[in-house]
Structures are given as C-alpha cells and as structure tokens.
C-alpha cells in the first residue's frame, strides 16, 4: 500500500495514496520519531 506522509507544524499526517478521500491518521512528532526509530532498529522485522 503506497502511503502519503505530510509533516505539518505539530503533527505528521498519513494516508493511503490510492484513496485520497479516505481516512487520515495523525501522529505527534514525538510519536512519529519513535515509530521511525523502531523501524530503523528492526523492531518490526526485516
């Protein structure tokens, strides 16, 4: 699933690029940074 990610002032918005009128998930910058750090650390698998 291709994703679109937008960094806003205080949040990161994520949506499915194939469904631009669908739901949007919002994360705080701290939540997003923790998620990216977990990916880099291999927490979610290969």
HTML snippet that shows the backbone in 3Dmol.js (N, CA, C, O; Angstrom):
<script src="https://3Dmol.org/build/3Dmol-min.js"></script>
<div id="view" style="width:600px;height:400px;position:relative"></div>
<script>
const pdb = `
ATOM      1  N   UNK A   1       0.842  -1.166   0.000  1.00  0.00           N
ATOM      2  CA  UNK A   1       0.000   0.000   0.000  1.00  0.00           C
ATOM      3  C   UNK A   1       0.892   1.235   0.000  1.00  0.00           C
ATOM      4  O   UNK A   1       1.640   1.453   0.953  1.00  0.00           O
ATOM      5  N   UNK A   2       0.826   2.035  -1.039  1.00  0.00           N
ATOM      6  CA  UNK A   2       1.591   3.289  -1.062  1.00  0.00           C
ATOM      7  C   UNK A   2       0.983   4.306  -0.096  1.00  0.00           C
ATOM      8  O   UNK A   2      -0.234   4.476  -0.030  1.00  0.00           O
ATOM      9  N   UNK A   3       1.837   4.958   0.628  1.00  0.00           N
ATOM     10  CA  UNK A   3       1.388   5.938   1.609  1.00  0.00           C
ATOM     11  C   UNK A   3       1.851   7.333   1.236  1.00  0.00           C
ATOM     12  O   UNK A   3       2.894   7.509   0.606  1.00  0.00           O
ATOM     13  N   UNK A   4       1.069   8.314   1.629  1.00  0.00           N
ATOM     14  CA  UNK A   4       1.483   9.710   1.541  1.00  0.00           C
ATOM     15  C   UNK A   4       1.680  10.202   2.962  1.00  0.00           C
ATOM     16  O   UNK A   4       0.846   9.973   3.838  1.00  0.00           O
ATOM     17  N   UNK A   5       2.786  10.875   3.174  1.00  0.00           N
ATOM     18  CA  UNK A   5       3.122  11.373   4.508  1.00  0.00           C
ATOM     19  C   UNK A   5       3.376  12.869   4.402  1.00  0.00           C
ATOM     20  O   UNK A   5       4.136  13.319   3.545  1.00  0.00           O
ATOM     21  N   UNK A   6       2.738  13.632   5.277  1.00  0.00           N
ATOM     22  CA  UNK A   6       2.915  15.080   5.304  1.00  0.00           C
ATOM     23  C   UNK A   6       3.324  15.506   6.708  1.00  0.00           C
ATOM     24  O   UNK A   6       2.661  15.175   7.691  1.00  0.00           O
ATOM     25  N   UNK A   7       4.420  16.239   6.784  1.00  0.00           N
ATOM     26  CA  UNK A   7       4.857  16.781   8.070  1.00  0.00           C
ATOM     27  C   UNK A   7       4.235  18.163   8.208  1.00  0.00           C
ATOM     28  O   UNK A   7       4.507  19.069   7.421  1.00  0.00           O
ATOM     29  N   UNK A   8       3.397  18.301   9.224  1.00  0.00           N
ATOM     30  CA  UNK A   8       2.715  19.560   9.493  1.00  0.00           C
ATOM     31  C   UNK A   8       3.427  20.267  10.637  1.00  0.00           C
ATOM     32  O   UNK A   8       4.496  19.827  11.060  1.00  0.00           O
ATOM     33  N   UNK A   9       2.857  21.350  11.142  1.00  0.00           N
ATOM     34  CA  UNK A   9       3.508  22.100  12.218  1.00  0.00           C
ATOM     35  C   UNK A   9       3.805  21.241  13.440  1.00  0.00           C
ATOM     36  O   UNK A   9       4.938  21.223  13.921  1.00  0.00           O
ATOM     37  N   UNK A  10       2.805  20.533  13.945  1.00  0.00           N
ATOM     38  CA  UNK A  10       2.977  19.747  15.168  1.00  0.00           C
ATOM     39  C   UNK A  10       2.619  18.280  14.999  1.00  0.00           C
ATOM     40  O   UNK A  10       2.648  17.517  15.965  1.00  0.00           O
ATOM     41  N   UNK A  11       2.282  17.880  13.783  1.00  0.00           N
ATOM     42  CA  UNK A  11       1.834  16.517  13.548  1.00  0.00           C
ATOM     43  C   UNK A  11       2.374  15.975  12.230  1.00  0.00           C
ATOM     44  O   UNK A  11       2.889  16.718  11.394  1.00  0.00           O
ATOM     45  N   UNK A  12       2.244  14.679  12.069  1.00  0.00           N
ATOM     46  CA  UNK A  12       2.525  14.016  10.806  1.00  0.00           C
ATOM     47  C   UNK A  12       1.217  13.360  10.377  1.00  0.00           C
ATOM     48  O   UNK A  12       0.584  12.650  11.158  1.00  0.00           O
ATOM     49  N   UNK A  13       0.821  13.600   9.136  1.00  0.00           N
ATOM     50  CA  UNK A  13      -0.410  13.028   8.601  1.00  0.00           C
ATOM     51  C   UNK A  13      -0.045  11.917   7.625  1.00  0.00           C
ATOM     52  O   UNK A  13       0.879  12.063   6.825  1.00  0.00           O
ATOM     53  N   UNK A  14      -0.777  10.805   7.696  1.00  0.00           N
ATOM     54  CA  UNK A  14      -0.507   9.650   6.834  1.00  0.00           C
ATOM     55  C   UNK A  14      -1.825   9.187   6.231  1.00  0.00           C
ATOM     56  O   UNK A  14      -2.837   9.076   6.923  1.00  0.00           O
ATOM     57  N   UNK A  15      -1.795   8.915   4.910  1.00  0.00           N
ATOM     58  CA  UNK A  15      -2.983   8.377   4.249  1.00  0.00           C
ATOM     59  C   UNK A  15      -2.582   7.441   3.121  1.00  0.00           C
ATOM     60  O   UNK A  15      -1.439   7.444   2.665  1.00  0.00           O
ATOM     61  N   UNK A  16      -3.534   6.649   2.687  1.00  0.00           N
ATOM     62  CA  UNK A  16      -3.354   5.745   1.558  1.00  0.00           C
ATOM     63  C   UNK A  16      -3.445   6.576   0.284  1.00  0.00           C
ATOM     64  O   UNK A  16      -4.481   7.187   0.019  1.00  0.00           O
ATOM     65  N   UNK A  17      -2.380   6.608  -0.505  1.00  0.00           N
ATOM     66  CA  UNK A  17      -2.374   7.455  -1.698  1.00  0.00           C
ATOM     67  C   UNK A  17      -3.359   6.986  -2.760  1.00  0.00           C
ATOM     68  O   UNK A  17      -3.736   7.769  -3.632  1.00  0.00           O
ATOM     69  N   UNK A  18      -3.780   5.734  -2.707  1.00  0.00           N
ATOM     70  CA  UNK A  18      -4.768   5.236  -3.671  1.00  0.00           C
ATOM     71  C   UNK A  18      -6.193   5.630  -3.287  1.00  0.00           C
ATOM     72  O   UNK A  18      -7.120   5.466  -4.082  1.00  0.00           O
ATOM     73  N   UNK A  19      -6.367   6.145  -2.078  1.00  0.00           N
ATOM     74  CA  UNK A  19      -7.679   6.565  -1.600  1.00  0.00           C
ATOM     75  C   UNK A  19      -7.548   7.947  -0.955  1.00  0.00           C
ATOM     76  O   UNK A  19      -7.634   8.064   0.267  1.00  0.00           O
ATOM     77  N   UNK A  20      -7.341   8.992  -1.760  1.00  0.00           N
ATOM     78  CA  UNK A  20      -7.075  10.325  -1.197  1.00  0.00           C
ATOM     79  C   UNK A  20      -8.228  10.915  -0.396  1.00  0.00           C
ATOM     80  O   UNK A  20      -8.023  11.869   0.355  1.00  0.00           O
ATOM     81  N   UNK A  21      -9.431  10.375  -0.537  1.00  0.00           N
ATOM     82  CA  UNK A  21     -10.571  10.891   0.217  1.00  0.00           C
ATOM     83  C   UNK A  21     -10.899  10.018   1.425  1.00  0.00           C
ATOM     84  O   UNK A  21     -11.898  10.239   2.110  1.00  0.00           O
ATOM     85  N   UNK A  22     -10.051   9.029   1.676  1.00  0.00           N
ATOM     86  CA  UNK A  22     -10.247   8.136   2.815  1.00  0.00           C
ATOM     87  C   UNK A  22      -9.714   8.733   4.104  1.00  0.00           C
ATOM     88  O   UNK A  22      -9.412   9.924   4.186  1.00  0.00           O
ATOM     89  N   UNK A  23      -9.608   7.886   5.092  1.00  0.00           N
ATOM     90  CA  UNK A  23      -9.174   8.308   6.426  1.00  0.00           C
ATOM     91  C   UNK A  23      -7.728   8.796   6.427  1.00  0.00           C
ATOM     92  O   UNK A  23      -6.902   8.351   5.629  1.00  0.00           O
ATOM     93  N   UNK A  24      -7.449   9.708   7.329  1.00  0.00           N
ATOM     94  CA  UNK A  24      -6.099  10.228   7.543  1.00  0.00           C
ATOM     95  C   UNK A  24      -5.733   9.950   8.993  1.00  0.00           C
ATOM     96  O   UNK A  24      -6.520  10.216   9.902  1.00  0.00           O
ATOM     97  N   UNK A  25      -4.543   9.419   9.205  1.00  0.00           N
ATOM     98  CA  UNK A  25      -4.045   9.194  10.559  1.00  0.00           C
ATOM     99  C   UNK A  25      -3.115  10.341  10.921  1.00  0.00           C
ATOM    100  O   UNK A  25      -2.290  10.754  10.107  1.00  0.00           O
ATOM    101  N   UNK A  26      -3.243  10.852  12.129  1.00  0.00           N
ATOM    102  CA  UNK A  26      -2.384  11.927  12.609  1.00  0.00           C
ATOM    103  C   UNK A  26      -1.565  11.427  13.788  1.00  0.00           C
ATOM    104  O   UNK A  26      -2.083  10.759  14.684  1.00  0.00           O
ATOM    105  N   UNK A  27      -0.278  11.760  13.776  1.00  0.00           N
ATOM    106  CA  UNK A  27       0.640  11.403  14.850  1.00  0.00           C
ATOM    107  C   UNK A  27       1.357  12.659  15.301  1.00  0.00           C
ATOM    108  O   UNK A  27       1.603  13.564  14.504  1.00  0.00           O
ATOM    109  N   UNK A  28       1.695  12.712  16.588  1.00  0.00           N
ATOM    110  CA  UNK A  28       2.537  13.817  17.047  1.00  0.00           C
ATOM    111  C   UNK A  28       3.938  13.597  16.486  1.00  0.00           C
ATOM    112  O   UNK A  28       4.274  12.494  16.056  1.00  0.00           O
ATOM    113  N   UNK A  29       4.736  14.629  16.491  1.00  0.00           N
ATOM    114  CA  UNK A  29       6.115  14.487  16.001  1.00  0.00           C
ATOM    115  C   UNK A  29       6.892  13.478  16.840  1.00  0.00           C
ATOM    116  O   UNK A  29       7.710  12.726  16.311  1.00  0.00           O
ATOM    117  N   UNK A  30       6.636  13.460  18.153  1.00  0.00           N
ATOM    118  CA  UNK A  30       7.316  12.506  19.033  1.00  0.00           C
ATOM    119  C   UNK A  30       6.895  11.068  18.716  1.00  0.00           C
ATOM    120  O   UNK A  30       7.735  10.169  18.689  1.00  0.00           O
ATOM    121  N   UNK A  31       5.614  10.851  18.478  1.00  0.00           N
ATOM    122  CA  UNK A  31       5.138   9.508  18.125  1.00  0.00           C
ATOM    123  C   UNK A  31       5.756   9.046  16.813  1.00  0.00           C
ATOM    124  O   UNK A  31       6.181   7.897  16.690  1.00  0.00           O
ATOM    125  N   UNK A  32       5.805   9.942  15.836  1.00  0.00           N
ATOM    126  CA  UNK A  32       6.368   9.592  14.538  1.00  0.00           C
ATOM    127  C   UNK A  32       7.858   9.291  14.663  1.00  0.00           C
ATOM    128  O   UNK A  32       8.344   8.331  14.063  1.00  0.00           O
ATOM    129  N   UNK A  33       8.583  10.088  15.424  1.00  0.00           N
ATOM    130  CA  UNK A  33      10.021   9.863  15.618  1.00  0.00           C
ATOM    131  C   UNK A  33      10.269   8.512  16.285  1.00  0.00           C
ATOM    132  O   UNK A  33      11.203   7.799  15.916  1.00  0.00           O
ATOM    133  N   UNK A  34       9.443   8.159  17.257  1.00  0.00           N
ATOM    134  CA  UNK A  34       9.588   6.868  17.929  1.00  0.00           C
ATOM    135  C   UNK A  34       9.302   5.721  16.959  1.00  0.00           C
ATOM    136  O   UNK A  34      10.001   4.709  16.979  1.00  0.00           O
ATOM    137  N   UNK A  35       8.292   5.867  16.120  1.00  0.00           N
ATOM    138  CA  UNK A  35       7.952   4.857  15.118  1.00  0.00           C
ATOM    139  C   UNK A  35       9.107   4.660  14.137  1.00  0.00           C
ATOM    140  O   UNK A  35       9.492   3.526  13.852  1.00  0.00           O
ATOM    141  N   UNK A  36       9.655   5.745  13.625  1.00  0.00           N
ATOM    142  CA  UNK A  36      10.774   5.661  12.685  1.00  0.00           C
ATOM    143  C   UNK A  36      11.998   5.034  13.359  1.00  0.00           C
ATOM    144  O   UNK A  36      12.689   4.223  12.744  1.00  0.00           O
ATOM    145  N   UNK A  37      12.270   5.396  14.599  1.00  0.00           N
ATOM    146  CA  UNK A  37      13.395   4.810  15.337  1.00  0.00           C
ATOM    147  C   UNK A  37      13.203   3.304  15.499  1.00  0.00           C
ATOM    148  O   UNK A  37      14.159   2.541  15.365  1.00  0.00           O
ATOM    149  N   UNK A  38      11.980   2.871  15.786  1.00  0.00           N
ATOM    150  CA  UNK A  38      11.692   1.441  15.904  1.00  0.00           C
ATOM    151  C   UNK A  38      11.914   0.717  14.590  1.00  0.00           C
ATOM    152  O   UNK A  38      12.435  -0.398  14.579  1.00  0.00           O
ATOM    153  N   UNK A  39      11.525   1.339  13.475  1.00  0.00           N
ATOM    154  CA  UNK A  39      11.764   0.719  12.162  1.00  0.00           C
ATOM    155  C   UNK A  39      13.253   0.571  11.921  1.00  0.00           C
ATOM    156  O   UNK A  39      13.711  -0.495  11.510  1.00  0.00           O
ATOM    157  N   UNK A  40      14.010   1.623  12.170  1.00  0.00           N
ATOM    158  CA  UNK A  40      15.462   1.589  11.957  1.00  0.00           C
ATOM    159  C   UNK A  40      16.137   0.540  12.850  1.00  0.00           C
ATOM    160  O   UNK A  40      17.148  -0.047  12.468  1.00  0.00           O
ATOM    161  N   UNK A  41      15.576   0.313  14.029  1.00  0.00           N
ATOM    162  CA  UNK A  41      16.149  -0.667  14.958  1.00  0.00           C
ATOM    163  C   UNK A  41      15.734  -2.091  14.620  1.00  0.00           C
ATOM    164  O   UNK A  41      16.187  -3.041  15.258  1.00  0.00           O
ATOM    165  N   UNK A  42      14.866  -2.242  13.607  1.00  0.00           N
ATOM    166  CA  UNK A  42      14.445  -3.567  13.200  1.00  0.00           C
ATOM    167  C   UNK A  42      13.328  -4.153  14.048  1.00  0.00           C
ATOM    168  O   UNK A  42      13.075  -5.356  13.993  1.00  0.00           O
ATOM    169  N   UNK A  43      12.661  -3.323  14.825  1.00  0.00           N
ATOM    170  CA  UNK A  43      11.623  -3.796  15.723  1.00  0.00           C
ATOM    171  C   UNK A  43      10.464  -4.474  14.987  1.00  0.00           C
ATOM    172  O   UNK A  43       9.851  -5.397  15.525  1.00  0.00           O
ATOM    173  N   UNK A  44      10.158  -4.033  13.775  1.00  0.00           N
ATOM    174  CA  UNK A  44       9.014  -4.564  13.029  1.00  0.00           C
ATOM    175  C   UNK A  44       9.415  -5.647  12.031  1.00  0.00           C
ATOM    176  O   UNK A  44       8.616  -6.004  11.165  1.00  0.00           O
ATOM    177  N   UNK A  45      10.601  -6.162  12.130  1.00  0.00           N
ATOM    178  CA  UNK A  45      11.042  -7.235  11.244  1.00  0.00           C
ATOM    179  C   UNK A  45      11.910  -6.725  10.112  1.00  0.00           C
ATOM    180  O   UNK A  45      12.240  -5.540  10.053  1.00  0.00           O
ATOM    181  N   UNK A  46      12.277  -7.622   9.219  1.00  0.00           N
ATOM    182  CA  UNK A  46      13.205  -7.253   8.135  1.00  0.00           C
ATOM    183  C   UNK A  46      12.635  -6.251   7.169  1.00  0.00           C
ATOM    184  O   UNK A  46      13.309  -5.859   6.217  1.00  0.00           O
TER     185      UNK A  46
END
`;
const viewer = $3Dmol.createViewer("view");
viewer.addModel(pdb, "pdb");
viewer.setStyle({}, {cartoon: {color: "spectrum"}});
viewer.zoomTo();
viewer.render();
</script>
